[in-house]
Amino acid sequence: MDERIETPRLQVPRTKIPAGSTGIAGKQTGIYPIDSPGGWQLIGRTPIKLYDPLESPPVLLNAGDYLRFVPIGEKEYLRIQDLINKNQYKVNIIVKEGSNHGKN
């Protein structure tokens, strides 16, 4: 991560962060996969479900996966969320040689 956007964790964590919230803590970025407490500085949110216990596998991402964050506006967020709710949205995953994506 570019050190120019590095930021410390909150001194007092929030009690509930909505699933899909994107944040920065120190030199890391991350996405909250479920509603949970947390102390990262929030910078955005994704409508994509990162964890769904009814799916197999239940997690979308694996350790070591690379993500590209793409900014979208509220209208596009709601459009994607609607497609997800209708099971009509497909996440674009590019598997590169040597990747562990999809492997247990």
C-alpha positions as CSV (number, residue, x, y, z in Angstrom):
1,M,0.0,0.0,0.0
2,D,1.2,3.5,-0.7
3,E,2.6,4.9,2.5
4,R,1.1,8.3,1.8
5,I,-2.4,7.0,2.7
6,E,-1.2,5.1,5.8
7,T,-3.4,5.9,8.8
8,P,-3.6,4.6,12.4
9,R,-6.5,2.6,13.8
10,L,-9.2,4.4,15.8
11,Q,-8.4,4.8,19.5
12,V,-11.9,3.7,20.3
13,P,-13.3,1.0,17.9
14,R,-16.8,1.2,16.5
15,T,-19.2,-1.4,17.9
16,K,-20.6,-2.4,14.5
17,I,-19.1,-2.0,11.1
18,P,-21.4,-3.1,8.2
19,A,-20.2,-6.1,6.1
20,G,-18.4,-4.9,2.9
21,S,-16.9,-1.8,4.6
22,T,-13.4,-1.1,3.3
23,G,-10.8,0.3,5.6
24,I,-7.2,1.2,6.3
25,A,-5.2,0.5,9.5
26,G,-1.5,1.2,9.5
27,K,-0.1,0.0,6.2
28,Q,-2.9,-2.4,5.4
29,T,-6.3,-2.3,3.7
30,G,-9.0,-4.7,4.3
31,I,-12.7,-5.4,3.9
32,Y,-15.0,-6.4,6.7
33,P,-16.6,-9.7,5.5
34,I,-19.4,-9.6,8.1
35,D,-21.0,-7.1,10.4
36,S,-18.5,-6.8,13.3
37,P,-16.8,-4.4,15.6
38,G,-13.7,-2.7,14.3
39,G,-11.2,0.1,14.6
40,W,-10.1,0.7,11.0
41,Q,-10.5,4.0,9.3
42,L,-13.4,3.4,6.8
43,I,-12.8,4.6,3.2
44,G,-15.6,2.8,1.3
45,R,-17.9,-0.1,1.0
46,T,-18.5,-2.9,-1.5
47,P,-21.9,-4.6,-2.3
48,I,-20.0,-7.9,-3.0
49,K,-20.6,-10.6,-0.4
50,L,-17.2,-11.8,0.8
51,Y,-18.6,-14.4,3.1
52,D,-21.7,-16.5,2.6
53,P,-22.0,-19.6,4.8
54,L,-24.5,-21.1,2.2
55,E,-21.9,-21.0,-0.6
56,S,-19.2,-23.5,-1.3
57,P,-16.6,-22.4,-0.5
58,P,-18.1,-19.8,1.9
59,V,-15.4,-17.3,1.3
60,L,-14.8,-15.4,-1.9
61,L,-11.1,-14.5,-1.3
62,N,-8.1,-16.5,-0.2
63,A,-5.0,-15.4,1.6
64,G,-2.5,-14.0,-0.9
65,D,-5.2,-12.9,-3.4
66,Y,-4.6,-9.5,-4.9
67,L,-7.6,-7.1,-5.2
68,R,-8.1,-4.0,-7.3
69,F,-10.4,-1.5,-5.7
70,V,-12.5,0.4,-8.2
71,P,-14.5,3.4,-7.1
72,I,-18.2,3.4,-7.9
73,G,-21.0,5.8,-7.1
74,E,-24.1,5.2,-5.2
75,K,-26.2,4.4,-8.3
76,E,-23.7,1.7,-9.5
77,Y,-23.5,0.3,-5.9
78,L,-27.3,-0.1,-5.8
79,R,-27.4,-1.6,-9.3
80,I,-24.8,-4.2,-8.3
81,Q,-26.5,-4.9,-5.0
82,D,-29.8,-5.5,-6.9
83,L,-28.1,-7.9,-9.3
84,I,-26.5,-9.8,-6.3
85,N,-29.9,-10.0,-4.6
86,K,-31.3,-11.6,-7.9
87,N,-28.3,-13.9,-8.2
88,Q,-27.5,-12.2,-11.5
89,Y,-24.0,-10.8,-10.6
90,K,-20.8,-12.5,-11.3
91,V,-17.5,-11.4,-9.7
92,N,-14.7,-11.2,-12.2
93,I,-11.8,-13.3,-10.8
94,I,-8.6,-13.6,-12.8
95,V,-6.6,-16.6,-11.7
96,K,-2.9,-16.1,-12.3
97,E,-0.3,-18.9,-12.6
98,G,0.9,-19.9,-9.1
99,S,-2.3,-18.6,-7.4
100,N,-4.0,-20.5,-4.6
101,H,-7.4,-19.1,-5.5
102,G,-10.1,-21.8,-5.3
103,K,-7.7,-24.3,-3.7
104,N,-8.0,-25.6,-0.2
